[in-house]
């Protein structure tokens, strides 16, 4: 609760100082197709960023940046549910940034309020339908694993938790950890599926990752237009 109040005070103070500033707001529109990383996070912020710079120098700076969605999610975590998340297009693409500077005596020097919105954002991986690229492959792999495991259990055996971890992409389990008999069944199920003819159970994760990277590169080159205002 204290954090929310602190951030709210920062935003309010930024607006007040912005109203007192002599310079008019400077607006800019940016097309980001040529950004080095090709990532929407080059322009948009999907999480809190709070930093203090030059703490022992003559001019100390506090920088805060966050998407409106990230701020809302602190108060209501249910908006991370996919259906709610997809509905909040504006909040996901709207960013608030505040820079506040004080001198060595902690006297206020200057304040900047930055507002940023993506008019077009086709680079957001969180809403991209990867099923078009990976759907048939991952579905075929899941069917092959399911059928192989069903046959293996029918023979009166089962995999241990450690052996099951081979199918967890977050774990680094060697293929030989799987029982030899199960590997034979699994390889047979892979060969039976026309989508998996060229895929080995030993290397299937590598192929999935390659397909994901291809899709990610496609997204990285899609259009991203933002409009900014600094006060």
C-alpha positions in Angstrom: 0.0 0.0 0.0 2.9 2.4 0.9 4.4 1.7 -2.5 1.2 2.6 -4.3 0.9 5.9 -2.3 4.6 6.7 -3.1 4.1 6.2 -6.8 0.9 8.1 -6.8 2.6 11.1 -5.1 5.4 10.9 -7.8 2.8 11.1 -10.6 0.8 13.9 -8.9 4.0 15.9 -8.3 5.1 15.4 -11.9 1.8 16.8 -13.2 2.1 19.8 -10.9 5.6 20.6 -12.0 4.6 20.0 -15.6 2.0 22.7 -15.3 4.5 25.1 -13.9 7.0 24.5 -16.6 7.6 27.2 -19.2 8.3 24.9 -22.1 5.4 23.5 -24.0 5.0 19.7 -24.2 7.1 18.2 -26.9 5.4 15.5 -28.9 7.1 13.0 -31.1 6.0 10.0 -33.2 8.4 7.2 -33.7 8.4 4.2 -36.1 10.5 1.5 -34.5 11.0 -1.0 -37.4 14.8 -0.4 -37.3 15.4 -0.8 -33.6 18.5 -2.9 -32.9 16.8 -5.7 -31.0 13.5 -5.5 -32.9 11.7 -5.9 -29.6 8.6 -3.9 -28.5 10.3 -3.6 -25.0 12.8 -1.2 -26.7 9.9 1.3 -26.7 7.4 0.0 -24.3 7.7 -1.1 -20.6 5.7 -4.0 -19.4 6.9 -3.9 -15.8 8.0 -1.5 -13.1 11.4 0.2 -13.5 12.6 2.3 -10.5 16.2 3.5 -10.4 18.3 6.0 -8.5 21.2 7.5 -10.5 24.3 9.4 -9.4 23.5 9.1 -5.7 26.8 10.7 -4.6 27.1 13.3 -7.4 26.0 16.9 -7.7 22.7 15.9 -9.3 20.7 12.9 -8.1 18.0 11.4 -10.3 15.1 9.2 -9.6 13.6 7.4 -12.6 10.3 5.5 -12.6 8.7 3.9 -15.6 5.9 1.4 -16.0 3.1 0.4 -18.2 -0.4 1.3 -17.0 -1.2 -2.5 -17.1 1.6 -3.2 -14.6 0.3 -0.6 -12.2 -3.2 -2.0 -12.5 -1.9 -5.5 -12.0 -0.4 -4.5 -8.6 -3.9 -3.8 -7.4 -5.7 -6.6 -9.2 -3.7 -9.7 -10.2 -6.8 -11.3 -11.9 -6.1 -9.2 -15.0 -3.3 -11.5 -15.8 -5.9 -14.1 -16.8 -5.7 -14.4 -20.5 -9.2 -13.2 -21.4 -8.8 -10.1 -19.1 -5.2 -9.5 -20.3 -6.2 -9.5 -24.0 -9.0 -6.9 -23.3 -6.6 -4.4 -21.8 -4.9 -3.3 -25.0 -4.7 0.4 -24.0 -3.2 -0.4 -20.6 -0.6 -2.7 -22.1 0.5 -0.1 -24.6 0.4 3.0 -22.4 3.6 3.8 -20.5 4.2 6.5 -17.8 7.7 7.7 -17.0 8.9 10.1 -14.4 12.3 11.6 -13.9 13.0 13.7 -10.8 16.3 15.5 -10.1 17.7 17.1 -7.0 21.0 18.8 -6.3 23.6 17.8 -3.7 21.5 19.6 -1.0 18.4 17.7 -2.1 16.8 20.8 -3.6 14.5 20.2 -6.5 16.1 20.9 -9.9 13.9 19.6 -12.6 11.1 17.1 -13.3 10.0 15.3 -16.4 6.8 13.5 -17.1 6.8 11.2 -20.1 3.7 9.6 -21.6 4.1 7.0 -24.3 1.5 5.0 -26.3 1.8 2.5 -29.0 -0.6 3.3 -31.8 0.4 0.1 -33.6 2.1 -2.7 -31.8 2.3 -5.9 -33.8 5.5 -7.0 -31.9 3.8 -8.1 -28.7 4.7 -11.7 -28.2 2.3 -12.0 -25.3 -0.7 -11.8 -27.6 0.8 -13.5 -30.7 -0.8 -16.8 -31.7 2.2 -19.2 -31.8 -0.2 -22.0 -32.6 0.0 -21.1 -36.3 3.7 -21.8 -36.2 4.0 -24.4 -33.5 0.5 -25.8 -33.0 0.6 -28.9 -35.2 4.1 -29.8 -34.2 3.6 -29.5 -30.4 0.2 -31.3 -30.7 1.7 -34.2 -32.6 4.5 -34.4 -30.0 2.0 -34.4 -27.1 0.0 -37.2 -28.8 3.1 -39.3 -29.3 4.2 -38.9 -25.7 0.7 -39.7 -24.5 0.3 -42.8 -26.6 3.8 -44.0 -25.7 3.2 -43.6 -22.0 -0.2 -45.3 -22.2 1.5 -48.4 -23.8 4.3 -48.3 -21.3 1.9 -48.2 -18.3 -0.2 -51.0 -19.9 2.9 -53.2 -19.7 2.9 -52.7 -15.9 5.6 -50.1 -15.7 5.7 -46.3 -15.3 8.2 -43.4 -15.4 9.6 -41.9 -12.3 9.3 -38.2 -11.6 12.9 -37.7 -12.7 12.3 -39.5 -15.9 9.1 -37.5 -16.6 11.3 -34.4 -16.2 12.8 -35.1 -19.6 9.6 -33.7 -21.1 9.9 -30.5 -19.0 11.7 -27.8 -21.1 12.8 -26.1 -17.8 14.8 -29.3 -16.8 18.0 -30.5 -18.4 17.5 -34.3 -18.3 19.5 -36.6 -20.6 17.5 -38.7 -23.1 19.2 -41.8 -21.8 17.5 -41.2 -18.4 14.4 -42.7 -20.0 14.1 -46.5 -19.8 15.3 -48.2 -23.0 12.0 -50.0 -23.4 10.1 -46.7 -23.2 12.5 -45.0 -25.7 11.7 -47.7 -28.2 8.0 -47.2 -27.8 8.3 -43.4 -28.0 10.5 -43.5 -31.1 7.9 -45.8 -32.7 5.1 -43.3 -31.9 7.1 -40.5 -33.4 7.7 -42.4 -36.6 4.0 -43.2 -37.0 3.0 -39.6 -37.1 3.7 -38.0 -40.5 4.4 -34.6 -38.9 7.2 -36.1 -36.8 8.8 -38.2 -39.5 11.9 -36.0 -39.4 11.8 -35.4 -35.7 13.7 -37.5 -33.1 12.5 -37.7 -29.5 16.0 -37.0 -28.6 16.1 -33.6 -30.4 12.4 -32.6 -30.4 12.9 -29.7 -27.9 15.7 -28.2 -30.1 13.3 -28.3 -33.1 10.5 -26.6 -31.1 12.9 -23.9 -29.9 14.1 -23.3 -33.5 10.5 -22.9 -34.7 9.8 -20.6 -31.8 12.8 -18.5 -32.7 11.7 -18.3 -36.3 8.3 -17.0 -35.2 9.9 -14.6 -32.8 12.0 -13.1 -35.6 8.9 -12.7 -37.7 7.2 -10.8 -34.8 10.3 -8.6 -34.3 10.0 -7.2 -37.8 6.4 -6.3 -37.6 5.2 -2.7 -37.3 5.5 -0.7 -34.1 4.5 2.9 -34.0 4.6 5.0 -30.8 3.6 8.5 -29.9 5.4 10.3 -27.0 4.8 13.4 -24.9 7.3 14.9 -22.5 6.4 17.7 -20.0 
